[in-house]
Amino acid sequence: MNSENTIYSKILIVYGTKIKADDGCNLLIRTQFGNWPQTKLAQIHSTSETNGYGDFCCSYYRLSDSDRRYGKLFLFFRKHVFKYTKQEKVYDAISYSHKTRGYSLLWDILRKMKIYISSVVVSSGFWEVIFAVKLSESMKKFIEDFHPDIIYCQGYSLSFTLLPLLISRQYDLPICFQTTDDWPNERYKKSPVSYLIKKKARELIGKSDVRMSFGPKMTDEYRSRYNLEFQNTYHLDDINRFDVVKNCNENNFTIIYTGLLGLKRFEAIQDLLLAVRNIKEIKGKVFVRIYTNGIPKDMPEELIKANEITFHELPIHDELPKILKKASMLFLPESFSVDRSWLEYSISTKSHLYMMSGRPILVYGPKYSGTIEYASREKWAFVVNDRNVSEIEEKVRVVLLGGKEVQSQINRARNVALRNHDIYKGIKKFERLIEEAAKK
């Protein structure tokens, strides 16, 4: 993966979250642009400093009040209202049990009112219409100083759907559009703004010179919906990172989940806990380790206090092979109780990492989920696609007590990983598509 003899185009990444050299949420972009010289990557984003460290791009521009209509008013709302949408969603995964809730009843009521009001304002999308993005003089200077060849974007919000269009129109730049889930149909779903973002998403997709979607299910749907060509892509990694790490056998059985607990995934972990407690042969010998960035406020206390469950910080990317290799079984849950559109065309960012680990995998979630459909079709995991504790119990028993199917499943997972998720083949395809679009 040496870029010395390759001439790379200059990429302007227009994407909401700041991309760091290492962080917990931008692995896909870092992987795909892994060969790119840092000097040829710049980003326009909207977030403050994120968890992680180091710069991935040579320069960054953060949206400010000057980049929005009624910017001063927006700044006031962001400071006094919008902040509540971020502060109250999760508790720290490690220190949760040590937190005290010493609020007075009045303070607690006022706090919840602020959270509700700010959540309604933001989730409706009206604030993005009122405080619409625009190209300020400072943003124009940033773009002109960098002098990009192509825009890379993913959309996801109205602001970051409009921005690539505005920049492309101003500077006559080609666009590369990529998505990993069906946000045009999901975003602001219960608000009239949903019609606007669908319209603008269709415009962005239509104006893009190359379009990428994740997995065959989403690709087929998008080709049909937009009547345009989409390139099928997947999450990528290097299986050699996992092959050099030996399995770590422990005295007890260890079930590991790495990832977020949002979208009510904790309900699946609750079912797993019930199933494990029902297996008499291994009762008291099974422990569930959850590596996550936070615990949702509506997560049941019984899970937080369960003796079988421990919470850990999300490992950095380089540490993942060592963590996953410690598992007797890897657990990959999706929710049965969130809107179908959140899950239908998405493939979990952990799927390929689990496949490469060489450990048995149990996938649990509704059959319409993109992840569950992928696992069922390619058979890279044991699958339970009904909400049924007894079925989980049956699969866990097979895996942990040494069923003959386990090694076959591990071998199939490896083959799927090499066919669809190999970093060398995937990056080569991504680079070719970007460069072809940049030179149009």
Order of alpha helices (4+ residues) and beta strands (2+ residues): beta-beta-alpha-beta-beta-beta-alpha-alpha-beta-alpha-alpha-alpha-beta-alpha-beta-alpha-alpha-beta-alpha-beta-alpha-beta-alpha-beta-beta-alpha-beta-alpha-beta-alpha-beta-alpha-beta-alpha-alpha-alpha
